[in-house]
Each structure stands twice: as C-alpha cells, then as structure tokens.
Amino acid sequence: MRKRSLGLLLFILLIIGMAASLMIGTIPITVNDLLELLTGVQEGAKKLVVVDFRMPRMLISIFAGAGLAVSGYLFQTITHNDLADPGMLGINAGAGLTVLLYLGFLNNQSENGFLPLIACGGSFLSAFLVYFCGKQRAKFDPNRLLLAGVAVNAGISALTLLGTISVSKESYHFVTSWLAGTIWGSTWQHVLMIVPGICLLLPLVLLQGKTLEVIELGDEQAISLGVALKRKQLFFLCCAVILAAISVAVAGSISFIGLIAPHIAKTIVKRKNNQTLLLSALVGSLLLLYSDILGRVVLAEGEVAAGIVVSLVGAPYFVYRLLKK
C-alpha cells in the first residue's frame, strides 16, 4: 500500500511538473491560457511559445531523465556496483569532445540538425573504447570495465579542455553550455530522436526483467541458474549505452541522474525488479524535469543549466553513498 501511494504521488508530481514546465518562463502562461492553448481555443504568440519551444523541452526532460535513470540502473545491476553511472563510461565526455570538434571545424553551426547525431556517435565511440580497454582475453569483466571507464573519461575530458583553446568564442560558449547540461534541444526534431529509442529499448529490458533479478544475485548464482551470463551482460550493457547516448545527445551532458534515481527507487520498492526499473525511470524524469524548471526561476535574469542543478544534488549524494559503503 505504501509503495502504491508513493508511486501515485510521484505520478501526480510528474503531471504537476509537466504543467509547470509549460507555464514557467520569460513569457508567463496562466492555467486558463494553458487549457485554452491545449484545446485549440487560443492562438498567437503564446501558442508558439508553448507548442514549439516549451513542450519539446518538457518532453526531452522527461524522456532523457528516464533514459539516463534506466541506463544507470542497468550499469549498477550488471557491475554489482551501487556507484556506477553512465558518465563513468565516458559517454558524456565522448559526446562533448565530438560536439567540440564538430563546432570547431564548422564555425559555430550550433543550429545544425546533425549535432545530436554527432554527439550520439561520440558517445558510442567512447563506450566502444572503454569496452575495448576493459575486456581481458575476450572476457567481459564489469569491475575492469568501470576502471577503464574512469581512465577513458579522464583522458577524453582532458582532450576536450585542450580543444576549447582553439575554437571560436561563440563555439566555446555553446559547448560549455552543452557540457553544463542545458536542455538545448527545444525542437520536435530532437524529441523524435529520443522517443523511438526509449519506447523500443525500455520494453526490451522489461522483458528481460527476470534475468536482471537473477544477475543481481551474483555471477556464480546466475550461472548456476542457467543464465548465459556474458551474453546477457553484453546485451544489457549495449542497452544502457544506447539509452545514455541518445539521452545525452539531445539533453546535453547530464550527470548523477543515473546514480540517484535507481537508489531512490530501490529505497521505495526494497528490491530490484521491473517495478524498481519503471520507478527509476519515473524518478529520473522528475529529477531532470524539476531541475530544468528550477533553473529557469533561480536567477532574476537568464537560466541555470539543468545539469548544474542536478549536480548540486547529485554530488553530495554521491559522497554520502561513498562514505556509507
């Protein structure tokens, strides 16, 4: 009963957050205005603001938050490490480096529609490099993978810092904003990039929910129960990388959601199963959605990137988990 009540409360918070995301901004939208816009009664500039700018931004926050949360849940399960996070495998760093190189060569083409694809490609290349460095004699070792991820992440981040020296001022400003986690993909094109991936991969992972529960028991237990461990680990790893890559590609470099959301979900459900997975996705959506809203109102002029707001919560939580373990 307690779990259902908390789940219902989180869902209500999601609905409230969605409405607030559409209403809060430079041009305020009242509840009556929002209802009239959604029912097609009102037209004009307010409809343009809500439908073409705020609604895609709101959807990106929800889907990207869910994708990062599920990715973190998968990383933590297959590595048996509660501190695992998509950013540890260099996914954010790889995307940031390719975005920097892309803008540096194309002279600030920040509105180019290929930019999310470039960022996504950088994430995949970084993840492949981590996997190549982390495997040992063609074997998949989760702990070794995490160590390789830390090393590759540090190296790519250093290259990104060096690359910022040679880019133009406009490109540098955009890249730093992107690395801070600004929900910059405020067009329907970017929404269409992330929605199919999330809607396809999430059901696939849910269908393998029982396997995830068995893997959580430990490698030896999973093998003894007939799980093709290495193959399943590789499958979940690929799903986690894809979910994180497409989320980072449209939402910018967001950290800590993949760490925090699964922990909150496990605290509520008390075990790891499909309910925990879905609850992780819901919590991740809430974290990014409300961080984006808070970033709009915390300053009298301008905005604070959602990634910075998330980090302000995530960094202390990371230290707390580290000390607790």
C-alpha positions in Angstrom: 0.0 0.0 0.0 2.9 2.4 0.9 4.6 1.6 -2.5 1.4 2.3 -4.4 0.8 5.6 -2.5 4.4 6.8 -3.2 4.1 5.7 -6.9 0.8 7.6 -7.2 2.4 10.7 -5.5 5.4 10.6 -7.9 3.0 10.3 -10.9 1.0 13.4 -9.6 4.3 15.3 -9.2 5.1 14.4 -12.9 1.8 15.8 -14.1 2.3 19.0 -12.0 5.8 19.3 -13.3 4.7 19.0 -16.9 2.2 21.8 -16.4 4.7 23.9 -14.6 7.3 23.4 -17.4 4.8 24.7 -20.0 3.8 27.7 -17.8 7.0 29.0 -16.3 9.4 31.1 -18.4 10.2 34.5 -19.7 6.6 34.8 -21.0 4.3 33.5 -18.2 1.4 31.3 -19.1 -1.6 31.1 -16.8 -3.6 27.9 -16.2 -6.5 29.3 -18.2 -4.2 30.2 -21.1 -2.7 26.7 -21.0 -6.1 25.0 -21.1 -7.2 27.2 -24.0 -4.0 26.6 -25.9 -4.2 22.8 -25.4 -7.8 22.7 -26.5 -7.2 24.9 -29.5 -9.3 27.9 -28.3 -6.4 30.4 -28.2 -3.9 31.1 -30.9 -1.0 33.5 -31.4 2.4 34.1 -29.8 1.6 32.1 -26.6 0.8 29.0 -28.6 4.1 29.3 -30.5 6.0 29.5 -27.1 4.1 26.6 -25.6 3.9 24.2 -28.5 7.1 24.9 -30.4 9.5 25.7 -27.5 8.4 24.6 -24.1 6.6 21.4 -25.0 9.6 19.8 -26.8 11.8 20.9 -23.9 9.4 19.3 -21.4 9.3 16.1 -23.3 13.1 16.0 -23.7 13.4 16.4 -19.9 11.1 13.5 -19.2 12.5 11.1 -21.8 16.1 12.0 -21.3 15.7 11.7 -17.5 14.1 8.3 -17.9 16.8 7.1 -20.3 19.6 8.1 -18.0 17.9 6.6 -15.0 17.3 3.2 -16.7 20.9 3.3 -18.0 22.2 3.8 -14.5 20.0 1.0 -13.2 21.4 -1.4 -15.8 25.0 -0.4 -15.1 24.6 -0.8 -11.4 23.0 -4.2 -11.8 25.5 -5.8 -14.2 28.5 -4.4 -12.4 27.2 -5.0 -8.9 28.4 -1.5 -8.0 25.9 0.9 -6.5 28.1 3.9 -7.5 28.0 3.1 -11.3 26.8 5.9 -13.5 26.6 6.3 -17.3 29.1 9.2 -17.1 31.7 6.8 -15.7 32.0 5.0 -19.0 32.9 8.3 -20.8 29.5 8.6 -22.5 29.2 12.3 -21.6 32.8 13.0 -22.2 32.8 11.3 -25.7 29.7 13.3 -26.8 31.3 16.6 -25.5 34.5 16.0 -27.4 32.8 15.3 -30.7 30.5 18.3 -30.3 33.5 20.5 -29.7 35.3 19.1 -32.8 32.2 19.4 -34.9 31.6 23.1 -34.0 35.3 23.9 -34.2 35.5 22.7 -37.8 32.1 24.1 -38.9 32.5 27.5 -37.3 29.6 27.6 -34.8 26.9 25.6 -36.7 25.1 25.2 -33.4 21.6 25.0 -35.1 22.6 22.2 -37.4 20.3 19.3 -37.1 23.2 16.8 -37.3 24.5 18.0 -33.9 22.6 15.4 -31.8 23.7 12.6 -34.2 27.3 13.8 -33.8 27.0 13.8 -30.0 25.4 10.3 -30.1 28.2 9.0 -32.3 30.8 10.3 -29.9 29.1 8.5 -27.0 29.2 5.2 -28.9 32.8 5.6 -29.8 33.8 6.4 -26.2 31.8 3.4 -24.9 33.5 1.1 -27.5 36.9 2.4 -26.4 36.0 1.7 -22.8 34.9 -1.8 -23.7 38.0 -2.5 -25.7 40.3 -1.3 -22.9 38.2 -3.0 -20.2 38.0 -6.5 -21.6 40.6 -9.1 -20.7 41.3 -12.0 -23.0 37.9 -11.6 -24.8 36.2 -11.8 -21.4 33.7 -9.3 -20.0 34.7 -8.1 -16.5 32.3 -5.4 -15.1 34.8 -4.1 -12.5 37.6 -3.8 -15.1 35.1 -2.0 -17.3 34.4 0.6 -14.7 38.2 1.2 -14.1 38.7 1.6 -17.9 35.7 4.0 -18.0 37.3 6.2 -15.3 40.6 6.3 -17.3 39.0 6.9 -20.7 36.6 9.5 -19.2 39.6 11.4 -17.7 41.5 11.3 -20.9 38.7 12.5 -23.1 37.8 15.3 -20.7 41.4 16.5 -20.9 41.3 16.5 -24.7 38.0 18.5 -24.5 39.6 21.1 -22.3 42.6 21.4 -24.7 40.2 21.6 -27.7 38.4 24.6 -26.2 41.5 26.7 -26.6 41.3 26.7 -30.4 37.6 27.2 -31.0 35.9 30.5 -31.6 34.2 32.4 -28.7 30.7 31.5 -30.0 31.5 27.8 -30.2 33.2 27.9 -26.8 30.1 29.4 -25.2 27.8 26.9 -26.8 30.0 23.9 -25.9 30.4 25.0 -22.3 26.6 25.4 -22.1 26.1 22.0 -23.6 28.6 20.4 -21.2 26.8 22.0 -18.3 23.6 20.1 -19.3 21.4 22.8 -20.8 18.2 21.3 -22.3 19.0 23.0 -25.6 17.2 20.6 -27.9 14.0 22.6 -27.9 12.6 21.3 -31.2 10.4 18.5 -32.2 13.2 17.1 -34.3 15.2 16.3 -31.2 12.1 14.8 -29.5 11.7 12.4 -32.4 15.3 11.4 -32.0 14.9 10.2 -28.4 11.3 8.9 -28.2 11.7 5.9 -30.5 14.8 4.7 -28.8 13.3 4.9 -25.3 10.0 3.3 -26.4 11.8 0.5 -28.1 14.5 -0.3 -25.6 12.6 0.0 -22.4 10.1 -2.8 -23.2 13.0 -5.0 -24.3 14.7 -4.5 -21.0 11.4 -5.1 -19.1 11.0 -8.4 -21.0 14.4 -9.5 -19.5 13.4 -8.3 -16.0 13.7 -11.8 -14.5 17.2 -12.2 -15.9 18.2 -8.9 -14.3 16.9 -10.2 -11.0 19.0 -13.3 -11.3 22.1 -11.4 -12.3 21.7 -9.2 -9.2 22.1 -12.3 -7.1 25.7 -12.6 -8.3 27.6 -14.0 -11.2 28.0 -17.5 -9.7 24.4 -17.8 -8.8 23.3 -16.6 -12.2 25.4 -19.2 -14.0 24.2 -21.9 -11.7 20.6 -21.0 -12.5 21.3 -21.3 -16.3 21.8 -17.7 -17.3 24.1 -17.1 -20.3 25.8 -14.5 -18.1 28.3 -12.9 -20.5 25.8 -12.7 -23.4 23.2 -11.2 -21.1 25.7 -8.7 -19.6 26.7 -7.6 -23.0 23.0 -7.2 -24.1 22.2 -5.0 -21.0 25.5 -3.1 -21.5 24.5 -2.2 -25.1 21.0 -1.2 -24.0 22.5 1.0 -21.2 25.0 2.7 -23.6 22.3 3.4 -26.2 19.9 4.8 -23.7 22.5 7.1 -22.2 23.9 8.1 -25.6 20.6 9.2 -27.1 19.7 11.0 -23.8 22.9 12.9 -23.6 22.8 13.7 -27.4 19.6 15.7 -27.0 19.8 16.9 -23.4 23.4 17.8 -23.1 25.9 16.4 -20.6 23.8 15.4 -17.6 25.4 13.6 -14.7 24.2 11.9 -11.5 20.7 11.1 -12.6 21.8 7.5 -13.4 23.2 7.3 -9.9 20.4 8.9 -7.8 17.2 7.7 -9.5 17.9 3.9 -9.1 18.8 4.4 -5.4 15.6 6.3 -4.7 13.6 3.6 -6.5 15.3 0.8 -4.6 14.6 2.6 -1.3 10.9 2.7 -2.1 10.5 -0.8 -3.6 13.1 -2.5 -1.3 14.2 -4.9 -4.1 15.3 -5.0 -7.7 12.7 -6.0 -10.2 10.6 -4.4 -13.1 8.8 -2.2 -10.6 12.1 -0.8 -9.5 13.1 -0.3 -13.1 10.0 1.6 -14.0 10.1 3.6 -10.8 13.7 4.5 -11.6 12.6 5.9 -15.0 9.9 7.9 -13.3 12.2 9.4 -10.7 14.8 10.2 -13.4 12.1 12.1 -15.3 11.1 14.0 -12.2 14.7 14.9 -11.3 15.5 16.4 -14.8 12.1 18.0 -15.3 12.1 19.8 -11.9 15.8 20.7 -12.3 15.1 22.4 -15.6 12.1 24.3 -14.1 14.2 25.4 -11.1 17.0 26.5 -13.4 14.6 28.9 -15.1 13.5 30.7 -11.8 16.6 30.7 -9.6 18.1 33.7 -11.3 16.3 37.0 -11.9 17.8 37.1 -15.5 18.9 34.2 -17.5 18.8 30.5 -16.6 20.9 27.9 -14.8 21.6 24.7 -16.7 19.5 21.8 -15.6 22.7 19.7 -15.4 24.2 22.1 -12.8 21.1 21.9 -10.7 21.2 18.1 -10.8 24.9 18.1 -9.9 24.2 20.3 -6.9 22.1 17.5 -5.5 24.0 14.6 -7.0 27.5 15.4 -5.9 26.7 15.4 -2.1 24.6 12.3 -2.6 27.5 10.6 -4.3 29.8 11.4 -1.4 27.1 10.2 1.1 26.8 6.8 -0.7 30.6 6.5 -0.9 31.0 7.1 2.8 28.1 4.9 3.7 29.6 2.0 1.7 
